[in-house]
Amino acid sequence: MEQSRLARLGSLNWAALLALAACSSSEPSSNVGTSTVQGKLTVASFPTAPTAVDAIDEAGNRAHSPVGTDGAFALQLAKGHSYRLVVVSAKEVPFVFPRSTRLDTSFRVSTGGGVVSLGSVRHWDSLPSGGFKVLSASTSSSSPDGQEGQDGECVDGKLQGTDTPCADDDNQTECKDGSQAVSSDGECENGKDAVTGQACTDTDTAGDDAADPAQPMAVPDKNAPDDVSGCNENDGEEADD
């Protein structure tokens, strides 16, 4: 009698383990529904040591990433939301993305399985007097003075070989599966139509509050795209109905 009861308990335990294994194997991969935004703070440029980087969506919900000893951070952001980033220290400092005509503070995530690398992120007490030289394939300046940009790369927030503040506005979404992100027809990216190259307005971000040029800001040497999009996030999972 006792042996029979123990045998039944053993069978139940094995069944539970098998069920748990089945559930674990059916969990979606990290490619589905989230994209990664990462970078490295230039810690010495901040007046007080940063402890974290937070992403805040349109509803005020936060995603959190501690800052490593080397300043590195990585945020996992759910698709279908707009986000703004802040450096958490003694006082929160907003990320600012200098564009051709504005100082952006937000971007949208429309895909899972994407990776955006912001490069080095430097603290500025306010907008530099000459603005930021914005490097892109089609235009080189978003500076208030309207000067033409210079050839070269933006390295740690400075135009290579100079002291000119800069930002690279050609940053593209990479995909975790190694594929190339695909732009949708008519999608507005960094103020230009992805297909025609004509100037356009991103309706998802139009009207968002611009950064206050008189306030402290954290500026990466690579802007986030207006829209993190275009990756294949199925990764072996069945497509949604």
C-alpha positions in Angstrom: 0.0 0.0 0.0 2.8 2.4 1.0 4.8 1.4 -2.0 1.9 2.1 -4.3 1.3 5.5 -2.8 5.0 6.4 -3.2 4.9 5.2 -6.8 2.0 7.5 -7.5 3.8 10.5 -5.9 6.9 9.8 -8.0 4.8 9.8 -11.1 3.2 13.1 -10.2 6.6 14.7 -9.5 7.9 13.6 -12.9 4.8 14.9 -14.6 5.3 18.3 -12.9 8.9 18.5 -14.0 8.0 17.6 -17.6 5.3 20.3 -17.6 7.7 22.9 -16.2 10.2 22.0 -18.9 7.6 22.3 -21.6 6.6 25.8 -20.3 10.2 26.9 -20.2 10.9 25.8 -23.7 7.8 27.6 -25.0 8.8 31.0 -23.5 9.4 33.6 -26.2 13.0 34.6 -26.9 14.3 38.0 -25.8 14.0 39.1 -29.5 10.2 39.1 -29.2 8.6 42.3 -28.1 11.7 44.2 -26.8 14.6 46.0 -28.3 17.9 47.0 -26.6 19.2 50.6 -26.3 22.7 50.7 -25.0 25.7 53.1 -24.6 28.4 54.2 -22.2 28.4 57.4 -20.1 31.5 59.4 -20.0 31.4 59.4 -16.2 34.1 62.0 -15.7 32.0 64.6 -17.6 29.1 64.4 -15.0 29.3 66.7 -12.0 28.1 63.8 -9.7 28.6 60.1 -10.4 25.7 58.6 -12.3 24.1 55.5 -10.8 21.6 54.4 -13.5 19.9 55.2 -16.8 16.1 55.1 -16.9 13.7 55.0 -19.9 10.3 56.6 -19.3 7.4 55.8 -21.6 4.4 58.0 -22.4 2.5 56.7 -19.4 5.4 57.4 -17.0 6.4 53.8 -16.6 10.2 53.2 -16.1 12.7 50.7 -17.4 15.9 50.8 -15.4 19.6 50.0 -16.1 22.4 50.3 -13.5 25.5 52.0 -14.8 28.6 49.9 -14.7 31.9 51.0 -13.3 32.9 51.8 -16.9 29.7 53.8 -17.5 28.0 51.2 -19.6 24.3 50.7 -19.6 21.7 48.6 -21.5 17.9 49.0 -21.5 15.4 46.4 -22.6 12.4 48.4 -24.0 9.0 47.1 -25.0 7.9 47.9 -28.5 4.8 50.1 -29.1 5.9 52.9 -26.9 7.7 56.3 -27.1 10.5 56.8 -24.6 12.7 59.5 -23.2 15.9 58.7 -21.3 17.4 60.2 -18.2 20.7 59.8 -16.3 20.0 59.2 -12.6 22.5 60.9 -10.3 22.1 63.6 -7.7 19.7 65.2 -10.2 18.1 63.6 -13.2 19.6 64.7 -16.5 17.7 64.2 -19.8 19.2 62.6 -22.9 19.1 65.0 -25.8 19.4 64.0 -29.5 20.4 67.0 -31.7 18.6 66.8 -35.0 18.7 69.0 -38.1 16.2 71.4 -36.8 15.5 70.5 -33.1 16.8 69.1 -29.9 14.9 65.9 -29.4 14.3 64.2 -26.2 12.3 61.1 -27.3 12.1 58.2 -29.8 9.8 55.4 -30.5 10.3 51.6 -30.4 8.2 49.9 -33.0 10.0 46.5 -33.2 11.3 43.8 -31.0 14.7 42.2 -31.7 16.4 45.6 -32.4 19.7 47.0 -31.0 20.6 50.7 -30.9 24.0 51.7 -29.7 24.3 55.3 -28.6 28.1 55.3 -28.2 29.6 57.7 -25.6 27.3 60.0 -23.7 28.7 63.2 -22.4 27.2 65.7 -19.9 26.8 69.3 -20.9 25.8 72.1 -18.5 23.7 73.7 -21.4 23.7 73.9 -25.1 27.2 74.8 -26.3 27.4 78.4 -27.7 27.9 77.1 -31.3 25.4 74.3 -31.0 26.2 70.7 -32.1 27.6 69.7 -35.5 25.2 67.0 -36.6 26.8 64.5 -39.0 24.6 62.7 -41.6 24.8 61.5 -45.2 22.7 64.5 -46.5 23.3 67.4 -44.1 25.9 68.2 -41.6 24.6 70.8 -39.3 21.8 71.4 -36.8 23.7 74.1 -35.1 21.8 77.3 -34.3 24.5 79.2 -36.2 23.6 77.3 -39.4 27.2 76.5 -40.3 28.1 73.7 -42.6 29.3 70.6 -40.8 32.8 69.2 -41.1 34.0 65.8 -42.4 35.1 63.3 -39.7 33.6 61.1 -37.1 32.0 62.1 -33.8 34.1 60.6 -31.0 33.1 61.0 -27.4 31.0 64.0 -28.2 33.6 65.9 -30.2 34.3 66.1 -33.9 37.4 64.0 -34.4 40.6 66.0 -34.1 38.7 69.1 -32.9 36.9 70.5 -29.8 33.7 70.9 -31.8 30.7 69.3 -30.0 28.9 66.9 -32.3 26.3 64.1 -32.8 26.0 61.5 -35.5 22.4 61.4 -36.9 22.9 58.4 -39.2 22.6 55.8 -36.4 20.5 52.9 -37.6 18.8 50.0 -35.9 20.7 46.7 -35.9 18.9 43.4 -35.5 19.8 40.8 -32.9 19.5 38.0 -35.4 22.1 39.6 -37.6 19.7 40.7 -40.3 19.4 44.2 -41.7 16.6 46.4 -40.4 14.1 47.1 -43.1 12.4 50.5 -43.4 8.7 50.7 -44.1 7.6 52.6 -47.2 7.0 56.2 -46.3 8.4 55.9 -42.8 9.8 59.2 -41.5 13.3 58.7 -40.1 15.4 61.5 -38.7 13.3 64.1 -40.6 13.5 62.4 -44.0 11.3 59.9 -45.9 13.1 56.6 -45.8 12.3 55.9 -49.4 12.3 59.3 -51.2 14.7 61.2 -49.0 12.3 64.1 -48.9 11.9 66.2 -45.7 9.0 64.9 -43.5 7.5 65.2 -40.0 7.3 62.2 -37.8 3.7 62.3 -36.6 4.5 60.0 -33.6 6.9 62.6 -32.2 5.7 65.8 -33.6 4.7 68.2 -30.9 6.9 66.5 -28.2 8.6 68.9 -25.9 12.0 69.9 -27.1 14.9 70.1 -24.7 15.5 73.3 -22.9 18.9 74.6 -24.3 19.7 76.4 -21.0 19.4 73.2 -18.9 21.9 70.4 -18.3 21.7 67.6 -20.9 23.3 64.2 -21.6 24.2 64.0 -25.3 25.3 60.8 -27.0 27.7 60.9 -30.0 25.2 58.7 -31.9 21.5 59.8 -31.9 18.8 57.3 -31.4 16.7 56.8 -34.6 13.4 58.6 -34.5 11.8 55.1 -34.7 13.5 51.8 -33.7 11.9 49.5 -36.3 12.3 47.0 -39.1 13.6 43.8 -37.4 12.3 40.3 -37.9 11.2 39.4 -34.3 9.4 36.1 -35.0 12.6 34.1 -34.2 10.9 30.8 -34.7 7.7 31.8 -32.9 4.4 31.6 -34.7 3.1 34.9 -36.1 0.3 36.6 -34.3 -3.2 36.0 -35.6 
